[in-house]
Amino acid sequence: MIYTITVNPSIDYVVQLPHMALGSVNRLAHTAKLPGGKGINVSQILNDLEQPNRALGFIGGFTGDFIHTALKAKGLDCHFTQIADDTRINVKIHADEETELNGAGPDITANEIDQFYQELAGLTPDDVVVMSGSLAPSLPDSFYYDIIQKVEAAGANFVIDTTGEALKKTLPSHPLVVKPNNHELADYYHTTFNNQADIIAAGKRMLAEGAQHVLISMAGDGGLLITPDAVYFSPAPKGTVINSVGAGDSMIGGFVGTFAKTHDAVESFRYGLACGSATAFSEDIATRAKIDEILPLIKIEQLTN
């Protein structure tokens, strides 16, 4: 089983208008209410790939009810922990400029955290736990690390989509895959890259520090996969980027879902790139049809041993 964790989901209230005048009444041309959250995005891709998964996290109030109903309608296996406070609402304004108004998140009690941990009580060595997204302010800074300890105790694998100091703390626990982009990787090592060889060297360093696989996205310049055995490169497929939101989550979903079935890192890389690109070329998280359309465009070459 793959478990995805979205501790601070949201209703994304997306509004569109040609121009926004501050201090005035504005009429909206289009609105949409969507369940938002990085782990939720991963679960949607896993569903597309017909990979069994379970969506975990915290939801509460009428906003939490909306998210649960919307995700069940999409076929997700939801096991969210109910909390007393309301799930947050994020407002995404698409006008002459794009503006986001994001809620901080609900208050989550110690008892609610203990209830959440019960969802992980049955972890086995065959399971993978994917942790994505920001923590609600009321959660302890150690929350993800506490989960990793439970994963290690069960002999399971984990993936955490984070950067900086938070990523550094997880590497000794050997995450299944880490997914920095080239800019995040440079920032992590306080350096600049002059060429692809510099990026590969930094990725190999991250592998040596504990990651099982390093997946580096380079936007229009393609992607790299670094494994203990070799380095692989794939150029970016051609297409029109419509929506970059969720593309990184989709890449993780594609990699983890395929690896769970095949234990083939290169095939997982191929699906990760296809899922990420398919979402980037779509208005929302990619459908299976879009993923299948992009897959033949993914070309992978081995660079080094």
PADO-411540 format. One record per residue (C-alpha): residue in three letters; z, y, x. Coordinates in nm, 4 decimals, decimal comma. Each point is the difference from the previous one (the first is absolute). Last residue first. Example, Ala and Ser with C-alpha at 12.3 -4.5 7.8 and 13.67 -1.06 7.14 Angstrom:
ATOM code        z        y        x
ATOM  SER   0,7140  -0,1060   1,3670
ATOM  ALA   0,0660  -0,3440  -0,1370
***
This chain:
ATOM code        z        y        x
ATOM  ASN  -1,4745   0,4266   2,7864
ATOM  THR  -0,2161   0,3059  -0,0449
ATOM  LEU  -0,2366   0,1747  -0,2432
ATOM  GLN  -0,0502  -0,2529  -0,2781
ATOM  GLU  -0,2399   0,1336  -0,2617
ATOM  ILE   0,0502   0,0383  -0,3725
ATOM  LYS  -0,2562   0,1093  -0,2597
ATOM  ILE   0,1187   0,1010  -0,3470
ATOM  LEU  -0,2976   0,0815  -0,2255
ATOM  PRO   0,0021  -0,3464  -0,1607
ATOM  LEU   0,3559   0,0681  -0,1272
ATOM  ILE  -0,0798   0,3337  -0,1710
ATOM  GLU  -0,1480  -0,1356  -0,3246
ATOM  ASP   0,2654  -0,2723  -0,0249
ATOM  ILE   0,2698   0,2690   0,0264
ATOM  LYS  -0,1724   0,2031  -0,2711
ATOM  ALA  -0,0113  -0,3000  -0,2346
ATOM  ARG   0,3639  -0,0829   0,0752
ATOM  THR   0,0978   0,3479  -0,1158
ATOM  ALA   0,1126   0,2712   0,2390
ATOM  ILE   0,3010   0,2224  -0,0627
ATOM  ASP  -0,1196   0,3169  -0,1751
ATOM  GLU  -0,3056   0,2281   0,0067
ATOM  SER  -0,1877  -0,2351   0,2317
ATOM  PHE  -0,1629   0,0246   0,3471
ATOM  ALA   0,3370   0,0328   0,1747
ATOM  THR   0,1235  -0,2999  -0,2001
ATOM  ALA  -0,2948  -0,2113   0,1145
ATOM  SER   0,0512   0,1184   0,3582
ATOM  GLY   0,3599  -0,1189   0,0083
ATOM  CYS  -0,0840  -0,3300  -0,1694
ATOM  ALA  -0,2939  -0,0687   0,2332
ATOM  LEU   0,1993   0,0922   0,3109
ATOM  GLY   0,2876  -0,2270  -0,0982
ATOM  TYR  -0,2405  -0,2778  -0,0960
ATOM  ARG  -0,1613   0,0038   0,3432
ATOM  PHE   0,3347   0,0295   0,1786
ATOM  SER   0,1283  -0,3014  -0,1968
ATOM  GLU  -0,3083  -0,1939   0,1126
ATOM  VAL   0,0860   0,0983   0,3584
ATOM  ALA   0,3701  -0,0873  -0,0361
ATOM  ASP  -0,0614  -0,3485  -0,1420
ATOM  HIS   0,3262  -0,1322  -0,1486
ATOM  THR  -0,2287  -0,0973  -0,2914
ATOM  LYS   0,1747   0,0550  -0,3335
ATOM  ALA   0,2913   0,2240   0,1020
ATOM  PHE  -0,2298   0,1725   0,2491
ATOM  THR  -0,2375   0,0937  -0,2823
ATOM  GLY   0,2707   0,1640  -0,2092
ATOM  VAL   0,1555   0,1722   0,3013
ATOM  PHE  -0,3259   0,1514   0,1260
ATOM  GLY  -0,1403   0,1054  -0,3369
ATOM  GLY   0,3308   0,1391  -0,1217
ATOM  ILE   0,0513   0,1926   0,3243
ATOM  MET  -0,3472   0,1511  -0,0258
ATOM  SER   0,0625   0,0852  -0,3653
ATOM  ASP   0,3178   0,1861   0,0939
ATOM  GLY  -0,2011   0,1978   0,2560
ATOM  ALA  -0,2639   0,0856  -0,2607
ATOM  GLY   0,2637   0,0943  -0,2583
ATOM  VAL  -0,0949   0,3671  -0,0185
ATOM  SER  -0,3268   0,0549   0,1917
ATOM  ASN  -0,2009   0,0547  -0,3185
ATOM  ILE  -0,3707   0,0724  -0,0269
ATOM  VAL  -0,1241  -0,0842   0,3491
ATOM  THR  -0,3727  -0,0559  -0,0199
ATOM  GLY  -0,1203  -0,3148   0,1741
ATOM  LYS  -0,1052  -0,1542   0,3288
ATOM  PRO   0,2252  -0,2682   0,1412
ATOM  ALA   0,2326   0,1061   0,2836
ATOM  PRO  -0,0716  -0,1765   0,3284
ATOM  SER   0,2031  -0,3138   0,0709
ATOM  PHE   0,1818  -0,0760   0,3235
ATOM  TYR   0,1939  -0,3052   0,1193
ATOM  VAL   0,2476  -0,0443   0,2857
ATOM  ALA   0,1050  -0,3472   0,1146
ATOM  ASP   0,2663  -0,2706   0,0319
ATOM  PRO   0,3356   0,1655  -0,0754
ATOM  THR  -0,1744   0,1933  -0,2778
ATOM  ILE  -0,1390   0,3530  -0,0144
ATOM  LEU  -0,2161   0,0943  -0,2954
ATOM  LEU  -0,1963   0,3232   0,0190
ATOM  GLY  -0,1579   0,2130  -0,2715
ATOM  GLY  -0,2967   0,2236  -0,0669
ATOM  ASP  -0,0952   0,3390   0,1431
ATOM  GLY  -0,0184   0,1598  -0,3454
ATOM  ALA   0,3744  -0,0444  -0,0504
ATOM  MET   0,1532  -0,1434   0,3196
ATOM  SER   0,2214  -0,2720  -0,1475
ATOM  ILE   0,2061  -0,2050   0,2428
ATOM  LEU   0,1234  -0,3483  -0,0963
ATOM  VAL   0,2551  -0,1428   0,2433
ATOM  HIS   0,0983  -0,3655  -0,0369
ATOM  GLN   0,3264  -0,1847   0,0755
ATOM  ALA   0,1838   0,3252   0,0751
ATOM  GLY   0,2792  -0,0317   0,2583
ATOM  GLU  -0,0106   0,2532   0,2823
ATOM  ALA  -0,2882  -0,1832   0,1666
ATOM  LEU  -0,2126   0,0525  -0,3111
ATOM  MET   0,0839   0,3714   0,0060
ATOM  ARG  -0,1119   0,0125   0,3644
ATOM  LYS  -0,3224  -0,1771  -0,0932
ATOM  GLY  -0,0633   0,2703  -0,2606
ATOM  ALA   0,0584   0,2709   0,2601
ATOM  ALA  -0,2507  -0,1612   0,2360
ATOM  ILE  -0,2511  -0,0380  -0,2843
ATOM  ILE   0,0262   0,3701  -0,0867
ATOM  ASP  -0,0522   0,1009   0,3645
ATOM  ALA  -0,3030  -0,2299   0,0234
ATOM  GLN  -0,1456   0,1665  -0,3107
ATOM  ASN  -0,0210   0,3344   0,1750
ATOM  ASN   0,1905   0,3144   0,0958
ATOM  PHE   0,3211  -0,0822  -0,1849
ATOM  THR   0,2948   0,2389  -0,0007
ATOM  THR   0,3643  -0,0792   0,0708
ATOM  HIS   0,3476   0,0035  -0,1487
ATOM  TYR   0,0038  -0,3809  -0,0453
ATOM  TYR   0,0546   0,0157  -0,3763
ATOM  ASP  -0,2124   0,3135  -0,0295
ATOM  ALA  -0,2983  -0,1802   0,1511
ATOM  LEU   0,0495  -0,2964  -0,2347
ATOM  GLU   0,0302   0,2310  -0,3008
ATOM  HIS  -0,3286   0,1668   0,0979
ATOM  ASN  -0,1788  -0,3348   0,0507
ATOM  ASN   0,1141  -0,1326  -0,3363
ATOM  PRO   0,3081  -0,2175  -0,0010
ATOM  LYS  -0,0096  -0,3345  -0,1789
ATOM  VAL   0,2669  -0,2468   0,1109
ATOM  VAL  -0,0402  -0,3713  -0,0667
ATOM  LEU   0,2258  -0,3049  -0,0358
ATOM  PRO   0,3029   0,2045   0,1053
ATOM  HIS   0,1778  -0,1363   0,3094
ATOM  SER   0,3715   0,0895  -0,0409
ATOM  PRO  -0,0081   0,1911   0,3319
ATOM  LEU  -0,2667   0,2230  -0,1603
ATOM  THR   0,2161   0,1205  -0,2914
ATOM  LYS   0,1995   0,2757   0,1713
ATOM  LYS  -0,3120   0,1549   0,1514
ATOM  LEU  -0,1636   0,0208  -0,3437
ATOM  ALA   0,2866   0,2104  -0,1360
ATOM  GLU  -0,0129   0,2199   0,3115
ATOM  GLY  -0,3618   0,0937  -0,0611
ATOM  THR  -0,2074  -0,1658  -0,2701
ATOM  THR   0,0326  -0,2097  -0,3150
ATOM  ASP  -0,1828  -0,2665  -0,1942
ATOM  ILE   0,2366  -0,2949   0,0356
ATOM  VAL  -0,1258  -0,3578   0,0045
ATOM  PHE   0,2303  -0,3005  -0,0120
ATOM  ASN   0,0028  -0,3687   0,0815
ATOM  ALA   0,2482  -0,2658  -0,1155
ATOM  GLY   0,2550  -0,1964   0,2050
ATOM  ALA   0,2614   0,0513  -0,2738
ATOM  ALA   0,2407   0,1819   0,2340
ATOM  GLU  -0,2904   0,2092   0,1259
ATOM  VAL  -0,0876   0,1145  -0,3518
ATOM  LYS   0,3655   0,0871  -0,0733
ATOM  GLN   0,0156   0,2026   0,3224
ATOM  ILE  -0,3252   0,1715  -0,0955
ATOM  ILE   0,1544   0,1015  -0,3337
ATOM  ASP   0,2894   0,1718   0,1794
ATOM  TYR  -0,2529   0,1780   0,2236
ATOM  TYR  -0,1797   0,1286  -0,3090
ATOM  PHE   0,3226   0,1392  -0,1454
ATOM  SER   0,1442   0,1379   0,3265
ATOM  ASP  -0,0598   0,3628  -0,0999
ATOM  PRO   0,2251  -0,0643  -0,3000
ATOM  LEU  -0,1554   0,0495  -0,3449
ATOM  SER   0,0871   0,3142  -0,1972
ATOM  PRO  -0,3002   0,1937   0,1321
ATOM  ALA  -0,2458  -0,2587  -0,1395
ATOM  LEU  -0,1701  -0,1610   0,2967
ATOM  SER  -0,3622   0,0768   0,0779
ATOM  GLY  -0,2816  -0,2493  -0,0218
ATOM  SER  -0,0727  -0,3598   0,0828
ATOM  MET   0,1913  -0,3204   0,0684
ATOM  VAL  -0,1985  -0,3252  -0,0084
ATOM  VAL   0,2050  -0,3233  -0,0029
ATOM  VAL  -0,1810  -0,3191   0,0996
ATOM  ASP   0,1052  -0,3498  -0,1066
ATOM  ASP  -0,0653  -0,3426   0,1565
ATOM  PRO   0,3333  -0,0023   0,1881
ATOM  THR   0,1808   0,0185  -0,3381
ATOM  LEU   0,1584   0,2895  -0,1910
ATOM  GLY   0,2164  -0,0972  -0,2992
ATOM  ALA   0,2566   0,2805   0,0188
ATOM  LEU  -0,2656   0,2709   0,0125
ATOM  GLU   0,0181   0,0917  -0,3699
ATOM  GLN   0,3802  -0,0050   0,0306
ATOM  TYR  -0,0289   0,2936   0,2407
ATOM  PHE  -0,1053   0,2212  -0,2924
ATOM  GLN   0,3241  -0,0727  -0,1871
ATOM  ASP   0,1975   0,1023   0,3101
ATOM  ILE  -0,1962   0,3267   0,0135
ATOM  GLU   0,0799   0,0619  -0,3680
ATOM  ASN   0,3712  -0,0512   0,0735
ATOM  ALA  -0,0150   0,2465   0,2891
ATOM  THR  -0,1522   0,2598  -0,2324
ATOM  ILE  -0,3504   0,1436   0,0027
ATOM  ASP  -0,0452   0,3706  -0,0717
ATOM  PRO  -0,3629   0,0646  -0,0855
ATOM  GLY  -0,2882   0,1390   0,2032
ATOM  ALA  -0,0956   0,3172   0,1861
ATOM  GLY  -0,2709   0,1032  -0,2446
ATOM  ASN  -0,3372   0,0903   0,1447
ATOM  LEU  -0,1943   0,3157  -0,0834
ATOM  GLU  -0,3430  -0,0437   0,1598
ATOM  THR  -0,2698   0,2640   0,0403
ATOM  GLU  -0,3748  -0,0438   0,0505
ATOM  GLU  -0,1958   0,3250   0,0283
ATOM  ASP  -0,2561   0,1492  -0,2356
ATOM  ALA   0,1680  -0,2305  -0,2537
ATOM  HIS   0,1341  -0,3551   0,0232
ATOM  ILE   0,3731   0,0134  -0,0700
ATOM  LYS   0,1947  -0,3216   0,0651
ATOM  VAL   0,3394   0,0007  -0,1731
ATOM  ASN   0,2478  -0,2663   0,1099
ATOM  ILE   0,2472  -0,1340  -0,2564
ATOM  ARG   0,3197  -0,1795   0,1050
ATOM  THR   0,1587  -0,3126  -0,1472
ATOM  ASP   0,2878   0,0937  -0,2271
ATOM  ASP   0,3618  -0,0913   0,0799
ATOM  ALA   0,1844  -0,3041  -0,1356
ATOM  ILE  -0,1787  -0,2578   0,2137
ATOM  GLN  -0,2051  -0,3090  -0,0880
ATOM  THR  -0,0997  -0,2173   0,2944
ATOM  PHE  -0,3723  -0,0672   0,0020
ATOM  HIS  -0,1249  -0,3568  -0,0317
ATOM  CYS  -0,3624   0,0672  -0,0906
ATOM  ASP  -0,2701  -0,2676   0,0224
ATOM  LEU  -0,3036   0,2276  -0,0242
ATOM  GLY  -0,2661  -0,0705  -0,2627
ATOM  LYS  -0,1373   0,3521  -0,0361
ATOM  ALA   0,1675   0,0286  -0,3413
ATOM  LYS   0,3259  -0,1030   0,1681
ATOM  LEU  -0,0491   0,2933   0,2364
ATOM  ALA  -0,0429   0,2534  -0,2804
ATOM  THR   0,2996  -0,1325  -0,1948
ATOM  HIS   0,2290   0,0065   0,3049
ATOM  ILE  -0,1136   0,3482   0,1001
ATOM  PHE   0,0494   0,1394  -0,3516
ATOM  ASP   0,3453  -0,1587  -0,0288
ATOM  GLY   0,0975   0,1577   0,3325
ATOM  THR  -0,0972   0,3402  -0,1343
ATOM  PHE   0,2010  -0,0620  -0,3182
ATOM  GLY   0,3089  -0,0688   0,2085
ATOM  GLY   0,0257  -0,2070   0,3176
ATOM  ILE  -0,1955  -0,1763   0,2716
ATOM  PHE   0,1044  -0,1480   0,3350
ATOM  GLY  -0,2078  -0,2285   0,2215
ATOM  LEU  -0,1727  -0,3366  -0,0018
ATOM  ALA  -0,3588  -0,1098  -0,0677
ATOM  ARG  -0,0559  -0,3748   0,0300
ATOM  ASN  -0,3004  -0,1614   0,1611
ATOM  PRO  -0,2339  -0,2942  -0,0428
ATOM  GLN  -0,3348   0,0673   0,1758
ATOM  GLU  -0,2929   0,0195  -0,2402
ATOM  LEU  -0,1762   0,2474   0,2324
ATOM  ASP  -0,0049   0,2645  -0,2746
ATOM  ASN   0,3670  -0,0779  -0,0645
ATOM  LEU   0,0735   0,0603   0,3690
ATOM  ILE  -0,1827   0,3330  -0,0301
ATOM  GLN   0,2165   0,1038  -0,2961
ATOM  SER   0,3133  -0,1128   0,1832
ATOM  VAL  -0,0827   0,2216   0,2988
ATOM  ASN  -0,0434   0,3002  -0,2309
ATOM  ILE   0,3396  -0,0711  -0,1574
ATOM  GLY   0,1508  -0,0067   0,3486
ATOM  LYS  -0,1410   0,3479   0,0616
ATOM  GLY   0,1211   0,1483  -0,3276
ATOM  GLY  -0,1481   0,1671  -0,3054
ATOM  PRO  -0,0398  -0,1062  -0,3623
ATOM  LEU  -0,2683   0,2276  -0,1463
ATOM  LYS  -0,0020   0,2810  -0,2571
ATOM  ALA  -0,3337   0,1787  -0,0325
ATOM  THR  -0,1044   0,3522  -0,0927
ATOM  HIS  -0,3310   0,1849  -0,0364
ATOM  ALA  -0,1227   0,3564  -0,0530
ATOM  LEU   0,3464   0,1534  -0,0033
ATOM  ARG   0,0572   0,3460  -0,1441
ATOM  ASN   0,2069   0,2320   0,2214
ATOM  VAL   0,2599   0,2477  -0,1310
ATOM  SER   0,0668   0,2620   0,2672
ATOM  GLY   0,2438   0,0582   0,2877
ATOM  LEU  -0,2218  -0,1853   0,2483
ATOM  ALA  -0,3652  -0,0178  -0,1041
ATOM  MET  -0,1425  -0,3490   0,0576
ATOM  HIS  -0,3779  -0,0332   0,0126
ATOM  PRO  -0,2466  -0,2671  -0,1125
ATOM  LEU   0,2636  -0,2221  -0,1616
ATOM  GLN   0,1183  -0,3548   0,0628
ATOM  VAL   0,3406  -0,1554  -0,0598
ATOM  VAL   0,1398  -0,3233   0,1449
ATOM  TYR   0,3454  -0,1051  -0,1162
ATOM  ASP   0,0993  -0,2683   0,2499
ATOM  ILE   0,2834  -0,1898  -0,1617
ATOM  SER   0,2147  -0,0980   0,2901
ATOM  PRO   0,1264  -0,2798   0,2211
ATOM  ASN   0,2930   0,0430   0,2401
ATOM  VAL   0,1052  -0,3441   0,1231
ATOM  THR  -0,3456  -0,1536  -0,0025
ATOM  ILE   0,0447  -0,3487   0,1455
ATOM  THR  -0,2769  -0,2591   0,0083
ATOM  TYR   0,0939  -0,3680   0,0087
ATOM  ILE  -0,2570  -0,2538   0,1158
ATOM  MET   0,0681  -0,3557  -0,1105
***
